[in-house]
Amino acid sequence: MREVTASGQTVEEAVQSALEQLNVSRDQVEIEVIDEGKKGFLGLFGSALAVVKVREKKDNIAETEEFLKNVAKNMGVEVDVQTIIEENHVTYQLSGENIAILIGKRGKTLNSLQYLTQLVLNKNGSQYHTVTVDAEGYRDRRKETLIDLAQKMSGKAIRINRKVALEPMPAFERKIIHSALQESSEVTTYSDGVEPHRHIVINPKSLD
């Protein structure tokens, strides 16, 4: 994080000097006024320059990348992080050896890592971001698995003509199930239970 101390006839002049040295805009920095300066007698004698310290704001996204690398390292995994920013959504793509350790059973470790990453990213940021943490394309594979599960369990619900409850899932995974079955003419879906045990129930329409 870069910072400079600059001076000028006024605070504003000092700030502008610092911004030019850092080559950044005002909204990218934090400004600390060290001395407001003073005008001398007749504008000449006894005058003192204004002095400011200007530092770049923390880059939360870059800091979060380091957070992910450090957590992975503590788990014995060296990772590379590729960051994709789309408006207020940030995706962190992790790659490296032994990546399965970071995924965990049915993605539970990866989901926990994603939750913590979102907290870290939004801790000091002025804009709220949603976050996806992926590892070697796991999210796409998991989505296919969930769609297959939705079709299989809806078939079971229809066959036995009873409600079928799925295992607890995080909200973004439940959304995949809901979306996969929303056009079905034979079943409806709803979420039940309290986090972290909230789950989807598939209900045959014949029971409505």
N, CA and C atoms as a LAMMPS dump frame, in Angstrom:
ITEM: TIMESTEP
0
ITEM: NUMBER OF ATOMS
624
ITEM: BOX BOUNDS ff ff ff
-5.0000000000000000e+02 5.0000000000000000e+02
-5.0000000000000000e+02 5.0000000000000000e+02
-5.0000000000000000e+02 5.0000000000000000e+02
ITEM: ATOMS id mol type element x y z
1 1 1 N 0.849 -1.183 0
2 1 2 C 0 0 0
3 1 3 C 0.893 1.245 0
4 2 1 N 0.813 2.025 -1.055
5 2 2 C 1.692 3.179 -1.212
6 2 3 C 1.148 4.399 -0.475
7 3 1 N 2.061 5.265 -0.013
8 3 2 C 1.652 6.518 0.594
9 3 3 C 2.742 7.564 0.36
10 4 1 N 2.319 8.819 0.318
11 4 2 C 3.266 9.924 0.164
12 4 3 C 2.864 11.052 1.101
13 5 1 N 3.857 11.826 1.476
14 5 2 C 3.615 13.054 2.217
15 5 3 C 3.915 14.208 1.278
16 6 1 N 2.98 15.135 1.161
17 6 2 C 3.141 16.237 0.212
18 6 3 C 2.763 17.556 0.874
19 7 1 N 3.262 18.642 0.307
20 7 2 C 2.975 19.96 0.861
21 7 3 C 2.496 20.892 -0.235
22 8 1 N 1.877 21.999 0.174
23 8 2 C 1.374 22.979 -0.774
24 8 3 C 0.935 24.23 -0.044
25 9 1 N 0.613 25.256 -0.795
26 9 2 C 0.167 26.507 -0.18
27 9 3 C -1.138 26.31 0.592
28 10 1 N -1.955 25.349 0.138
29 10 2 C -3.202 25.013 0.826
30 10 3 C -3.288 23.494 0.955
31 11 1 N -4.221 23.051 1.776
32 11 2 C -4.426 21.607 1.915
33 11 3 C -4.782 21 0.568
34 12 1 N -5.643 21.67 -0.184
35 12 2 C -6.075 21.149 -1.472
36 12 3 C -4.897 21.01 -2.432
37 13 1 N -4.007 22.012 -2.454
38 13 2 C -2.823 21.929 -3.314
39 13 3 C -1.938 20.754 -2.903
40 14 1 N -1.799 20.552 -1.599
41 14 2 C -0.981 19.444 -1.104
42 14 3 C -1.583 18.096 -1.507
43 15 1 N -2.914 18.005 -1.399
44 15 2 C -3.606 16.771 -1.793
45 15 3 C -3.421 16.505 -3.278
46 16 1 N -3.597 17.529 -4.093
47 16 2 C -3.449 17.353 -5.53
48 16 3 C -2.035 16.918 -5.891
49 17 1 N -1.046 17.472 -5.191
50 17 2 C 0.345 17.074 -5.424
51 17 3 C 0.55 15.595 -5.11
52 18 1 N -0.028 15.151 -4.003
53 18 2 C 0.098 13.743 -3.613
54 18 3 C -0.59 12.824 -4.617
55 19 1 N -1.787 13.232 -5.078
56 19 2 C -2.516 12.411 -6.051
57 19 3 C -1.729 12.254 -7.339
58 20 1 N -1.066 13.347 -7.762
59 20 2 C -0.26 13.29 -8.99
60 20 3 C 0.937 12.357 -8.807
61 21 1 N 1.54 12.399 -7.629
62 21 2 C 2.686 11.519 -7.369
63 21 3 C 2.287 10.045 -7.353
64 22 1 N 1.1 9.761 -6.795
65 22 2 C 0.622 8.377 -6.739
66 22 3 C -0.062 7.951 -8.034
67 23 1 N -0.437 8.95 -8.835
68 23 2 C -1.161 8.699 -10.088
69 23 3 C -2.473 7.954 -9.825
70 24 1 N -3.249 8.483 -8.871
71 24 2 C -4.54 7.893 -8.519
72 24 3 C -5.564 9.019 -8.377
73 25 1 N -6.836 8.646 -8.28
74 25 2 C -7.89 9.629 -8.074
75 25 3 C -8.207 9.741 -6.587
76 26 1 N -8.938 10.795 -6.225
77 26 2 C -9.217 11.067 -4.816
78 26 3 C -9.978 9.927 -4.137
79 27 1 N -10.895 9.268 -4.882
80 27 2 C -11.702 8.21 -4.264
81 27 3 C -10.91 6.931 -4.002
82 28 1 N -9.652 6.899 -4.438
83 28 2 C -8.815 5.711 -4.222
84 28 3 C -7.866 5.856 -3.042
85 29 1 N -7.987 6.982 -2.324
86 29 2 C -7.02 7.247 -1.259
87 29 3 C -7.687 7.643 0.054
88 30 1 N -6.883 7.572 1.116
89 30 2 C -7.257 8.111 2.42
90 30 3 C -6.346 9.292 2.684
91 31 1 N -6.907 10.401 3.183
92 31 2 C -6.142 11.64 3.349
93 31 3 C -6.04 11.99 4.831
94 32 1 N -4.819 12.237 5.277
95 32 2 C -4.569 12.668 6.656
96 32 3 C -3.901 14.037 6.61
97 33 1 N -4.555 15.023 7.186
98 33 2 C -3.985 16.376 7.213
99 33 3 C -3.032 16.488 8.401
100 34 1 N -1.764 16.68 8.116
101 34 2 C -0.76 16.795 9.176
102 34 3 C -0.647 18.238 9.667
103 35 1 N -0.679 19.178 8.732
104 35 2 C -0.594 20.604 9.077
105 35 3 C -1.434 21.39 8.073
106 36 1 N -2.373 22.163 8.563
107 36 2 C -3.219 22.943 7.658
108 36 3 C -2.505 24.154 7.094
109 37 1 N -1.319 24.435 7.628
110 37 2 C -0.552 25.578 7.153
111 37 3 C -1.144 26.89 7.655
112 38 1 N -0.465 27.961 7.341
113 38 2 C -0.996 29.279 7.724
114 38 3 C -0.433 30.342 6.793
115 39 1 N -1.23 31.365 6.609
116 39 2 C -0.803 32.484 5.774
117 39 3 C 0.022 33.447 6.614
118 40 1 N 1.092 33.92 6.018
119 40 2 C 1.944 34.875 6.728
120 40 3 C 1.416 36.296 6.619
121 41 1 N 2.102 37.196 7.275
122 41 2 C 1.743 38.614 7.236
123 41 3 C 1.868 39.129 5.812
124 42 1 N 0.796 39.71 5.329
125 42 2 C 0.721 40.174 3.952
126 42 3 C 0.945 39.05 2.942
127 43 1 N 0.713 37.793 3.412
128 43 2 C 0.875 36.652 2.528
129 43 3 C 2.323 36.297 2.271
130 44 1 N 3.232 36.923 2.999
131 44 2 C 4.665 36.716 2.712
132 44 3 C 5.436 36.192 3.923
133 45 1 N 5.331 36.892 5.045
134 45 2 C 6.206 36.599 6.169
135 45 3 C 5.533 35.657 7.168
136 46 1 N 6.284 34.661 7.596
137 46 2 C 5.781 33.745 8.608
138 46 3 C 4.795 32.722 8.098
139 47 1 N 4.688 32.555 6.783
140 47 2 C 3.75 31.575 6.227
141 47 3 C 4.292 30.159 6.415
142 48 1 N 3.371 29.199 6.473
143 48 2 C 3.755 27.788 6.601
144 48 3 C 2.944 26.963 5.618
145 49 1 N 3.605 26.033 4.988
146 49 2 C 2.933 25.19 3.997
147 49 3 C 2.001 24.185 4.676
148 50 1 N 0.946 23.843 3.973
149 50 2 C 0.065 22.762 4.418
150 50 3 C 0.735 21.434 4.087
151 51 1 N 0.59 20.477 4.985
152 51 2 C 1.218 19.168 4.793
153 51 3 C 0.164 18.073 4.965
154 52 1 N 0.12 17.149 4.031
155 52 2 C -0.827 16.036 4.114
156 52 3 C -0.11 14.714 3.853
157 53 1 N -0.679 13.673 4.442
158 53 2 C -0.213 12.312 4.134
159 53 3 C -1.352 11.618 3.399
160 54 1 N -1.058 11.103 2.219
161 54 2 C -2.082 10.464 1.386
162 54 3 C -1.654 9.031 1.114
163 55 1 N -2.547 8.097 1.429
164 55 2 C -2.221 6.684 1.204
165 55 3 C -3.339 6.014 0.405
166 56 1 N -2.933 5.052 -0.404
167 56 2 C -3.923 4.292 -1.177
168 56 3 C -4.801 3.483 -0.235
169 57 1 N -6.1 3.421 -0.562
170 57 2 C -7.002 2.577 0.212
171 57 3 C -6.629 1.113 0.033
172 58 1 N -6.95 0.324 1.023
173 58 2 C -6.689 -1.109 0.936
174 58 3 C -7.468 -1.716 -0.22
175 59 1 N -6.81 -2.541 -0.957
176 59 2 C -7.474 -3.279 -2.025
177 59 3 C -8.027 -4.565 -1.418
178 60 1 N -9.303 -4.548 -1.046
179 60 2 C -9.892 -5.705 -0.349
180 60 3 C -9.821 -6.976 -1.171
181 61 1 N -9.993 -6.832 -2.491
182 61 2 C -9.998 -8.026 -3.345
183 61 3 C -8.622 -8.691 -3.335
184 62 1 N -7.568 -7.889 -3.459
185 62 2 C -6.208 -8.439 -3.422
186 62 3 C -5.899 -9.021 -2.04
187 63 1 N -6.367 -8.346 -0.994
188 63 2 C -6.15 -8.86 0.36
189 63 3 C -6.85 -10.201 0.561
190 64 1 N -8.032 -10.329 -0.036
191 64 2 C -8.779 -11.576 0.085
192 64 3 C -8.081 -12.703 -0.65
193 65 1 N -7.435 -12.381 -1.766
194 65 2 C -6.621 -13.392 -2.465
195 65 3 C -5.549 -13.936 -1.527
196 66 1 N -4.878 -13.026 -0.811
197 66 2 C -3.838 -13.447 0.127
198 66 3 C -4.422 -14.267 1.261
199 67 1 N -5.622 -13.902 1.711
200 67 2 C -6.307 -14.667 2.752
201 67 3 C -6.51 -16.11 2.291
202 68 1 N -6.995 -16.283 1.055
203 68 2 C -7.228 -17.628 0.515
204 68 3 C -5.926 -18.422 0.433
205 69 1 N -4.872 -17.77 -0.027
206 69 2 C -3.578 -18.456 -0.147
207 69 3 C -3.058 -18.889 1.223
208 70 1 N -3.235 -18.022 2.21
209 70 2 C -2.74 -18.342 3.554
210 70 3 C -3.528 -19.474 4.19
211 71 1 N -4.863 -19.452 4.018
212 71 2 C -5.686 -20.536 4.567
213 71 3 C -5.3 -21.864 3.914
214 72 1 N -5.152 -21.838 2.587
215 72 2 C -4.771 -23.054 1.864
216 72 3 C -3.405 -23.559 2.332
217 73 1 N -2.465 -22.629 2.505
218 73 2 C -1.117 -23.006 2.945
219 73 3 C -1.153 -23.652 4.321
220 74 1 N -1.999 -23.115 5.204
221 74 2 C -2.135 -23.699 6.543
222 74 3 C -2.743 -25.097 6.504
223 75 1 N -3.439 -25.391 5.395
224 75 2 C -4.014 -26.726 5.213
225 75 3 C -3.078 -27.628 4.415
226 76 1 N -1.888 -27.105 4.13
227 76 2 C -0.888 -27.902 3.419
228 76 3 C -1.027 -27.883 1.912
229 77 1 N -1.715 -26.868 1.37
230 77 2 C -1.942 -26.8 -0.077
231 77 3 C -1.448 -25.46 -0.614
232 78 1 N -0.591 -25.512 -1.622
233 78 2 C -0.153 -24.294 -2.307
234 78 3 C -1.087 -24.06 -3.49
235 79 1 N -1.692 -22.875 -3.552
236 79 2 C -2.652 -22.608 -4.62
237 79 3 C -2.298 -21.349 -5.395
238 80 1 N -2.721 -21.34 -6.641
239 80 2 C -2.736 -20.127 -7.447
240 80 3 C -4.176 -19.628 -7.444
241 81 1 N -4.351 -18.319 -7.417
242 81 2 C -5.689 -17.738 -7.372
243 81 3 C -5.901 -16.835 -8.586
244 82 1 N -6.927 -17.159 -9.364
245 82 2 C -7.329 -16.295 -10.468
246 82 3 C -8.625 -15.607 -10.06
247 83 1 N -8.665 -14.295 -10.165
248 83 2 C -9.824 -13.526 -9.716
249 83 3 C -10.582 -12.951 -10.907
250 84 1 N -11.889 -13.164 -10.902
251 84 2 C -12.754 -12.647 -11.959
252 84 3 C -13.792 -11.738 -11.301
253 85 1 N -13.851 -10.479 -11.734
254 85 2 C -14.772 -9.502 -11.158
255 85 3 C -15.845 -9.157 -12.181
256 86 1 N -17.094 -9.393 -11.806
257 86 2 C -18.234 -9.059 -12.655
258 86 3 C -19.197 -8.228 -11.826
259 87 1 N -19.142 -6.906 -12.033
260 87 2 C -19.932 -5.957 -11.25
261 87 3 C -19.668 -6.181 -9.755
262 88 1 N -20.687 -6.588 -8.984
263 88 2 C -20.458 -6.753 -7.54
264 88 3 C -20.259 -8.215 -7.147
265 89 1 N -19.951 -9.06 -8.128
266 89 2 C -19.673 -10.468 -7.834
267 89 3 C -18.214 -10.782 -8.141
268 90 1 N -17.563 -11.454 -7.202
269 90 2 C -16.148 -11.817 -7.37
270 90 3 C -16.005 -13.328 -7.303
271 91 1 N -15.364 -13.892 -8.32
272 91 2 C -15.096 -15.33 -8.345
273 91 3 C -13.602 -15.552 -8.177
274 92 1 N -13.241 -16.405 -7.239
275 92 2 C -11.852 -16.789 -7.017
276 92 3 C -11.683 -18.235 -7.483
277 93 1 N -10.904 -18.419 -8.529
278 93 2 C -10.635 -19.742 -9.067
279 93 3 C -9.319 -20.252 -8.479
280 94 1 N -9.387 -21.358 -7.736
281 94 2 C -8.199 -21.929 -7.112
282 94 3 C -7.676 -23.097 -7.937
283 95 1 N -6.359 -23.181 -8.059
284 95 2 C -5.757 -24.315 -8.756
285 95 3 C -4.459 -24.693 -8.048
286 96 1 N -4.092 -25.949 -8.156
287 96 2 C -2.873 -26.422 -7.519
288 96 3 C -2.967 -27.902 -7.207
289 97 1 N -1.882 -28.446 -6.701
290 97 2 C -1.865 -29.863 -6.338
291 97 3 C -2.629 -30.079 -5.028
292 98 1 N -3.145 -31.285 -4.873
293 98 2 C -3.894 -31.667 -3.665
294 98 3 C -5.099 -30.761 -3.416
295 99 1 N -5.695 -30.264 -4.503
296 99 2 C -6.805 -29.327 -4.38
297 99 3 C -8.023 -29.973 -3.729
298 100 1 N -8.116 -31.308 -3.786
299 100 2 C -9.258 -32.011 -3.193
300 100 3 C -9.377 -31.74 -1.699
301 101 1 N -8.256 -31.422 -1.055
302 101 2 C -8.28 -31.117 0.379
303 101 3 C -9.13 -29.878 0.637
304 102 1 N -9.057 -28.92 -0.273
305 102 2 C -9.813 -27.677 -0.119
306 102 3 C -11.279 -27.841 -0.49
307 103 1 N -11.589 -28.866 -1.262
308 103 2 C -12.979 -29.105 -1.661
309 103 3 C -13.734 -29.817 -0.545
310 104 1 N -13.15 -30.886 -0.029
311 104 2 C -13.792 -31.632 1.042
312 104 3 C -14.942 -32.489 0.538
313 105 1 N -15.55 -33.234 1.444
314 105 2 C -16.649 -34.117 1.08
315 105 3 C -17.852 -33.31 0.623
316 106 1 N -18.292 -33.581 -0.601
317 106 2 C -19.435 -32.875 -1.208
318 106 3 C -19.268 -31.361 -1.155
319 107 1 N -18.034 -30.914 -1.194
320 107 2 C -17.768 -29.482 -1.274
321 107 3 C -17.933 -28.72 0.024
322 108 1 N -18.042 -29.422 1.152
323 108 2 C -18.315 -28.733 2.415
324 108 3 C -17.173 -27.815 2.837
325 109 1 N -15.946 -28.256 2.641
326 109 2 C -14.801 -27.411 2.993
327 109 3 C -14.762 -26.182 2.097
328 110 1 N -15.002 -26.38 0.815
329 110 2 C -15.003 -25.272 -0.138
330 110 3 C -16.124 -24.282 0.176
331 111 1 N -17.278 -24.798 0.58
332 111 2 C -18.398 -23.919 0.946
333 111 3 C -18.065 -23.084 2.172
334 112 1 N -17.407 -23.694 3.145
335 112 2 C -16.998 -22.951 4.34
336 112 3 C -15.972 -21.883 3.985
337 113 1 N -15.053 -22.248 3.097
338 113 2 C -14.03 -21.305 2.648
339 113 3 C -14.675 -20.135 1.9
340 114 1 N -15.691 -20.426 1.119
341 114 2 C -16.404 -19.379 0.383
342 114 3 C -17.108 -18.428 1.355
343 115 1 N -17.729 -18.98 2.388
344 115 2 C -18.428 -18.165 3.38
345 115 3 C -17.452 -17.223 4.092
346 116 1 N -16.309 -17.753 4.51
347 116 2 C -15.308 -16.938 5.201
348 116 3 C -14.731 -15.87 4.273
349 117 1 N -14.528 -16.249 3.006
350 117 2 C -13.98 -15.306 2.033
351 117 3 C -14.919 -14.132 1.826
352 118 1 N -16.217 -14.397 1.783
353 118 2 C -17.186 -13.317 1.606
354 118 3 C -17.163 -12.373 2.81
355 119 1 N -17.002 -12.924 4.014
356 119 2 C -16.907 -12.087 5.205
357 119 3 C -15.672 -11.201 5.151
358 120 1 N -14.545 -11.78 4.75
359 120 2 C -13.288 -11.026 4.687
360 120 3 C -13.375 -9.923 3.634
361 121 1 N -13.9 -10.245 2.481
362 121 2 C -13.977 -9.278 1.39
363 121 3 C -14.85 -8.081 1.749
364 122 1 N -15.937 -8.329 2.468
365 122 2 C -16.881 -7.257 2.772
366 122 3 C -16.634 -6.588 4.117
367 123 1 N -15.586 -7.007 4.803
368 123 2 C -15.329 -6.49 6.149
369 123 3 C -15.105 -4.98 6.154
370 124 1 N -14.269 -4.498 5.227
371 124 2 C -13.937 -3.075 5.216
372 124 3 C -14.32 -2.382 3.915
373 125 1 N -14.96 -3.112 3.015
374 125 2 C -15.274 -2.54 1.716
375 125 3 C -16.473 -1.605 1.766
376 126 1 N -16.469 -0.611 0.878
377 126 2 C -17.59 0.323 0.801
378 126 3 C -18.716 -0.239 -0.056
379 127 1 N -18.395 -1.23 -0.886
380 127 2 C -19.403 -1.863 -1.737
381 127 3 C -19.524 -3.333 -1.365
382 128 1 N -20.758 -3.825 -1.251
383 128 2 C -20.974 -5.227 -0.888
384 128 3 C -20.758 -6.112 -2.114
385 129 1 N -19.999 -7.184 -1.929
386 129 2 C -19.737 -8.144 -3.001
387 129 3 C -20.247 -9.524 -2.609
388 130 1 N -20.801 -10.226 -3.569
389 130 2 C -21.059 -11.645 -3.391
390 130 3 C -19.843 -12.401 -3.924
391 131 1 N -19.669 -13.625 -3.448
392 131 2 C -18.419 -14.345 -3.721
393 131 3 C -18.683 -15.787 -4.133
394 132 1 N -17.912 -16.244 -5.107
395 132 2 C -17.828 -17.666 -5.421
396 132 3 C -16.363 -18.087 -5.302
397 133 1 N -16.124 -19.146 -4.555
398 133 2 C -14.785 -19.74 -4.503
399 133 3 C -14.88 -21.097 -5.17
400 134 1 N -14.129 -21.261 -6.254
401 134 2 C -14.161 -22.508 -7.029
402 134 3 C -12.776 -23.145 -7.001
403 135 1 N -12.72 -24.431 -7.231
404 135 2 C -11.447 -25.152 -7.227
405 135 3 C -11.432 -26.155 -8.371
406 136 1 N -10.621 -25.889 -9.369
407 136 2 C -10.454 -26.795 -10.512
408 136 3 C -11.793 -27.172 -11.154
409 137 1 N -12.696 -26.194 -11.276
410 137 2 C -13.972 -26.451 -11.953
411 137 3 C -14.975 -27.262 -11.159
412 138 1 N -14.777 -27.338 -9.823
413 138 2 C -15.679 -28.151 -9.001
414 138 3 C -17.118 -27.664 -9.067
415 139 1 N -17.317 -26.351 -9.082
416 139 2 C -18.68 -25.816 -9.038
417 139 3 C -19.519 -26.285 -10.23
418 140 1 N -18.934 -26.316 -11.418
419 140 2 C -19.678 -26.788 -12.6
420 140 3 C -20.019 -28.265 -12.477
421 141 1 N -19.053 -29.054 -11.99
422 141 2 C -19.314 -30.489 -11.809
423 141 3 C -20.393 -30.717 -10.761
424 142 1 N -20.346 -29.949 -9.691
425 142 2 C -21.34 -30.071 -8.629
426 142 3 C -22.722 -29.681 -9.147
427 143 1 N -22.785 -28.652 -9.988
428 143 2 C -24.071 -28.23 -10.543
429 143 3 C -24.693 -29.348 -11.354
430 144 1 N -23.886 -30.02 -12.168
431 144 2 C -24.4 -31.149 -12.965
432 144 3 C -24.9 -32.26 -12.051
433 145 1 N -24.154 -32.526 -10.979
434 145 2 C -24.557 -33.558 -10.021
435 145 3 C -25.889 -33.211 -9.366
436 146 1 N -26.068 -31.945 -9.016
437 146 2 C -27.306 -31.521 -8.357
438 146 3 C -28.497 -31.584 -9.301
439 147 1 N -28.284 -31.239 -10.559
440 147 2 C -29.372 -31.328 -11.541
441 147 3 C -29.787 -32.784 -11.729
442 148 1 N -28.783 -33.673 -11.8
443 148 2 C -29.09 -35.105 -11.911
444 148 3 C -29.839 -35.595 -10.672
445 149 1 N -29.412 -35.124 -9.506
446 149 2 C -30.067 -35.501 -8.25
447 149 3 C -31.514 -35.025 -8.235
448 150 1 N -31.742 -33.804 -8.714
449 150 2 C -33.087 -33.245 -8.748
450 150 3 C -34.01 -34.111 -9.599
451 151 1 N -33.525 -34.521 -10.76
452 151 2 C -34.338 -35.356 -11.654
453 151 3 C -34.607 -36.733 -11.047
454 152 1 N -33.574 -37.295 -10.444
455 152 2 C -33.709 -38.622 -9.846
456 152 3 C -34.69 -38.614 -8.669
457 153 1 N -34.55 -37.616 -7.783
458 153 2 C -35.407 -37.566 -6.598
459 153 3 C -36.833 -37.157 -6.935
460 154 1 N -36.998 -36.325 -7.976
461 154 2 C -38.369 -35.99 -8.376
462 154 3 C -39.059 -37.226 -8.939
463 155 1 N -38.289 -38.045 -9.676
464 155 2 C -38.833 -39.304 -10.188
465 155 3 C -39.252 -40.224 -9.06
466 156 1 N -38.443 -40.242 -8.001
467 156 2 C -38.775 -41.076 -6.839
468 156 3 C -40.049 -40.57 -6.16
469 157 1 N -40.143 -39.242 -5.991
470 157 2 C -41.324 -38.67 -5.346
471 157 3 C -42.595 -39.006 -6.115
472 158 1 N -42.495 -38.957 -7.44
473 158 2 C -43.652 -39.279 -8.287
474 158 3 C -43.992 -40.758 -8.171
475 159 1 N -42.962 -41.589 -8.167
476 159 2 C -43.168 -43.042 -8.142
477 159 3 C -43.816 -43.51 -6.848
478 160 1 N -43.359 -42.98 -5.707
479 160 2 C -43.905 -43.425 -4.422
480 160 3 C -45.068 -42.531 -3.956
481 161 1 N -45.279 -41.447 -4.711
482 161 2 C -46.354 -40.49 -4.412
483 161 3 C -46.264 -39.972 -2.974
484 162 1 N -45.031 -39.612 -2.614
485 162 2 C -44.786 -39.059 -1.28
486 162 3 C -43.73 -37.964 -1.384
487 163 1 N -43.696 -37.104 -0.38
488 163 2 C -42.656 -36.079 -0.328
489 163 3 C -41.289 -36.709 -0.14
490 164 1 N -40.293 -36.131 -0.771
491 164 2 C -38.918 -36.609 -0.618
492 164 3 C -38.053 -35.442 -0.137
493 165 1 N -37.375 -35.619 1.004
494 165 2 C -36.503 -34.58 1.553
495 165 3 C -35.051 -34.864 1.148
496 166 1 N -34.379 -33.842 0.661
497 166 2 C -32.976 -33.982 0.279
498 166 3 C -32.085 -33.605 1.464
499 167 1 N -30.808 -33.877 1.324
500 167 2 C -29.851 -33.546 2.371
501 167 3 C -29.716 -32.025 2.5
502 168 1 N -29.303 -31.517 3.666
503 168 2 C -29.1 -30.068 3.822
504 168 3 C -28.077 -29.546 2.817
505 169 1 N -28.343 -28.373 2.292
506 169 2 C -27.453 -27.733 1.311
507 169 3 C -27.422 -26.235 1.578
508 170 1 N -26.335 -25.564 1.181
509 170 2 C -26.316 -24.101 1.268
510 170 3 C -27.304 -23.512 0.267
511 171 1 N -27.664 -22.265 0.481
512 171 2 C -28.711 -21.627 -0.325
513 171 3 C -28.424 -21.659 -1.822
514 172 1 N -27.17 -21.427 -2.213
515 172 2 C -26.872 -21.365 -3.653
516 172 3 C -27.005 -22.729 -4.32
517 173 1 N -26.843 -23.813 -3.54
518 173 2 C -27.056 -25.141 -4.115
519 173 3 C -28.546 -25.479 -4.159
520 174 1 N -29.277 -25.055 -3.137
521 174 2 C -30.733 -25.272 -3.169
522 174 3 C -31.359 -24.563 -4.362
523 175 1 N -30.824 -23.41 -4.693
524 175 2 C -31.347 -22.649 -5.829
525 175 3 C -31.221 -23.445 -7.124
526 176 1 N -30.14 -24.214 -7.259
527 176 2 C -29.937 -25.043 -8.457
528 176 3 C -31.032 -26.103 -8.546
529 177 1 N -31.37 -26.721 -7.424
530 177 2 C -32.425 -27.742 -7.396
531 177 3 C -33.775 -27.113 -7.759
532 178 1 N -34.077 -25.983 -7.115
533 178 2 C -35.336 -25.295 -7.411
534 178 3 C -35.445 -24.974 -8.901
535 179 1 N -34.365 -24.435 -9.458
536 179 2 C -34.375 -24.048 -10.873
537 179 3 C -34.55 -25.251 -11.783
538 180 1 N -33.926 -26.38 -11.414
539 180 2 C -33.992 -27.585 -12.252
540 180 3 C -35.408 -28.142 -12.328
541 181 1 N -36.205 -27.907 -11.29
542 181 2 C -37.55 -28.501 -11.235
543 181 3 C -38.694 -27.492 -11.348
544 182 1 N -38.357 -26.22 -11.544
545 182 2 C -39.412 -25.2 -11.528
546 182 3 C -40.412 -25.33 -12.683
547 183 1 N -40.006 -25.96 -13.78
548 183 2 C -40.909 -26.118 -14.918
549 183 3 C -41.659 -27.453 -14.894
550 184 1 N -41.392 -28.248 -13.851
551 184 2 C -42.024 -29.563 -13.779
552 184 3 C -43.539 -29.442 -13.618
553 185 1 N -44.25 -30.281 -14.335
554 185 2 C -45.709 -30.308 -14.219
555 185 3 C -46.17 -31.321 -13.17
556 186 1 N -45.195 -32.056 -12.577
557 186 2 C -45.57 -33.134 -11.657
558 186 3 C -45.117 -32.92 -10.218
559 187 1 N -44.14 -32.029 -10.002
560 187 2 C -43.672 -31.809 -8.632
561 187 3 C -43.471 -30.322 -8.355
562 188 1 N -43.503 -29.98 -7.085
563 188 2 C -43.107 -28.645 -6.629
564 188 3 C -41.983 -28.816 -5.607
565 189 1 N -41.25 -27.747 -5.363
566 189 2 C -40.164 -27.81 -4.385
567 189 3 C -40.277 -26.648 -3.408
568 190 1 N -39.817 -26.884 -2.193
569 190 2 C -39.726 -25.797 -1.225
570 190 3 C -38.607 -26.129 -0.241
571 191 1 N -38.093 -25.09 0.412
572 191 2 C -37.044 -25.291 1.404
573 191 3 C -37.667 -25.382 2.789
574 192 1 N -37.086 -26.214 3.639
575 192 2 C -37.611 -26.427 4.983
576 192 3 C -36.44 -26.525 5.952
577 193 1 N -36.715 -26.263 7.225
578 193 2 C -35.669 -26.379 8.228
579 193 3 C -34.944 -25.067 8.469
580 194 1 N -34.015 -25.099 9.408
581 194 2 C -33.255 -23.917 9.815
582 194 3 C -31.78 -24.141 9.489
583 195 1 N -31.125 -23.076 8.99
584 195 2 C -29.694 -23.185 8.697
585 195 3 C -28.933 -23.639 9.936
586 196 1 N -27.908 -24.463 9.809
587 196 2 C -27.342 -25.005 8.56
588 196 3 C -27.987 -26.309 8.09
589 197 1 N -29.16 -26.608 8.609
590 197 2 C -29.819 -27.867 8.245
591 197 3 C -30.985 -27.646 7.273
592 198 1 N -31.038 -26.488 6.665
593 198 2 C -32.122 -26.198 5.726
594 198 3 C -31.968 -27.075 4.485
595 199 1 N -33.077 -27.637 4.038
596 199 2 C -33.019 -28.595 2.946
597 199 3 C -34.227 -28.42 2.023
598 200 1 N -34.163 -29.08 0.88
599 200 2 C -35.261 -29.019 -0.089
600 200 3 C -36.177 -30.212 0.094
601 201 1 N -37.471 -29.971 -0.062
602 201 2 C -38.465 -31.023 -0.08
603 201 3 C -39.111 -31.024 -1.464
604 202 1 N -39.146 -32.207 -2.09
605 202 2 C -39.798 -32.353 -3.392
606 202 3 C -41.176 -32.953 -3.141
607 203 1 N -42.202 -32.264 -3.604
608 203 2 C -43.574 -32.658 -3.305
609 203 3 C -44.349 -32.973 -4.584
610 204 1 N -44.889 -34.199 -4.736
611 204 2 C -45.699 -34.486 -5.9
612 204 3 C -46.93 -33.6 -5.939
613 205 1 N -47.27 -33.04 -7.107
614 205 2 C -48.439 -32.168 -7.207
615 205 3 C -49.736 -32.907 -6.931
616 206 1 N -49.703 -34.23 -7.067
617 206 2 C -50.903 -35.013 -6.803
618 206 3 C -51.307 -34.961 -5.343
619 207 1 N -50.351 -34.526 -4.477
620 207 2 C -50.649 -34.435 -3.047
621 207 3 C -51.191 -33.068 -2.665
622 208 1 N -51.105 -32.119 -3.579
623 208 2 C -51.593 -30.765 -3.278
624 208 3 C -53.115 -30.747 -3.153
